[in-house]
């Protein structure tokens, strides 16, 4: 009878060990799946980041033009449709001379006001 009890105990221990082994295998399989999913997601994010960088580089290449101006661009007369040509003066001649009268200065200001560009922004 003791032999039967020992066999049962041994069988129960073996079954418990097998169950524990199965649980451990399931646990490690779960860990592997988790790592695989993490690695896949990491690769996806890297690919998305690379494609965004490519798009950014493409847009930066198109907007890389920087205008350059020469002094001659501003010294020539500018003509606009429906208006008299504007004459730009240098700062040394722009200030009124002390001999000009108040009436002449008002007339000059009025003339400048009507012939100048409207730089006010409007929607």
C-alpha positions in Angstrom: 0.0 0.0 0.0 2.8 2.3 0.7 4.1 1.7 -2.8 0.8 2.8 -4.3 0.9 6.0 -2.2 4.4 6.7 -3.3 3.5 6.1 -6.9 0.6 8.5 -6.6 2.7 11.1 -4.9 5.4 10.7 -7.6 2.8 10.9 -10.3 1.2 14.0 -8.8 4.6 15.7 -8.5 5.4 14.9 -12.1 2.0 16.3 -13.2 2.7 19.5 -11.1 6.1 19.8 -12.6 4.6 19.4 -16.1 2.0 22.0 -15.4 4.6 24.4 -14.1 6.8 23.8 -17.2 3.8 24.5 -19.4 3.0 27.7 -17.6 6.7 28.7 -17.9 6.7 27.9 -21.6 3.5 30.0 -22.0 5.1 32.8 -20.1 8.2 32.8 -22.3 6.1 32.6 -25.4 4.2 35.6 -24.2 7.5 37.5 -23.6 8.6 36.6 -27.2 5.4 37.8 -28.7 5.7 41.0 -26.7 9.3 41.6 -27.9 8.3 40.8 -31.5 5.4 43.3 -31.3 7.7 45.9 -29.8 10.3 45.5 -32.4 7.8 45.7 -35.2 6.3 48.9 -33.8 9.8 50.3 -33.4 10.6 49.6 -37.1 7.3 51.1 -38.2 8.0 54.3 -36.2 11.5 54.5 -37.8 10.0 54.1 -41.3 7.5 56.8 -40.6 10.2 59.1 -39.2 12.3 58.5 -42.3 9.4 59.3 -44.7 8.7 62.5 -42.7 12.3 63.5 -43.0 12.2 62.9 -46.8 9.1 65.0 -47.1 10.7 67.8 -45.0 13.9 67.7 -47.1 11.8 67.9 -50.3 9.9 71.0 -49.1 13.1 72.6 -47.8 14.7 72.2 -51.2 11.9 73.9 -53.0 11.9 76.9 -50.5 15.6 77.3 -50.6 15.6 80.4 -52.9 16.7 83.6 -51.2 16.1 86.8 -53.2 19.0 89.2 -53.7 18.7 92.8 -54.5 21.1 95.3 -55.9 21.1 99.1 -55.3 20.0 99.6 -58.9 16.8 97.8 -58.2 15.7 100.7 -56.0 17.2 103.7 -57.9 15.2 103.2 -61.2 11.9 104.9 -61.7 8.9 102.6 -61.0 5.8 102.9 -63.2 2.4 101.7 -62.1 -0.7 101.5 -64.3 -3.0 104.4 -64.0 -0.6 106.5 -61.9 2.2 108.9 -62.6 5.7 107.4 -62.2 7.2 107.6 -58.7 10.6 109.3 -58.3 12.7 108.1 -55.4 15.1 110.6 -54.0 18.2 110.1 -51.9 18.0 111.1 -48.2 20.3 114.2 -48.7 17.8 115.8 -51.1 14.6 114.6 -49.4 14.8 117.0 -46.5 13.2 120.4 -47.3 15.5 123.3 -47.6 15.1 126.1 -45.2 14.1 128.4 -48.0 10.9 126.5 -48.9 7.7 128.0 -47.7 5.0 126.3 -45.7 2.7 126.3 -48.7 5.3 124.6 -50.9 5.9 121.9 -48.2 2.2 121.2 -47.9 1.9 121.0 -51.7 4.9 118.6 -51.8 3.4 116.5 -49.0 0.0 116.4 -50.8 1.8 115.4 -54.1 3.7 112.7 -52.3 0.6 111.4 -50.6 -1.3 111.0 -53.8 1.5 109.5 -55.8 2.9 107.0 -53.2 2.1 103.4 -52.7 -0.7 102.5 -50.2 1.2 100.2 -47.8 -1.8 99.6 -45.5 -2.9 96.0 -45.3 -6.6 95.4 -45.9 -8.6 92.2 -46.0 
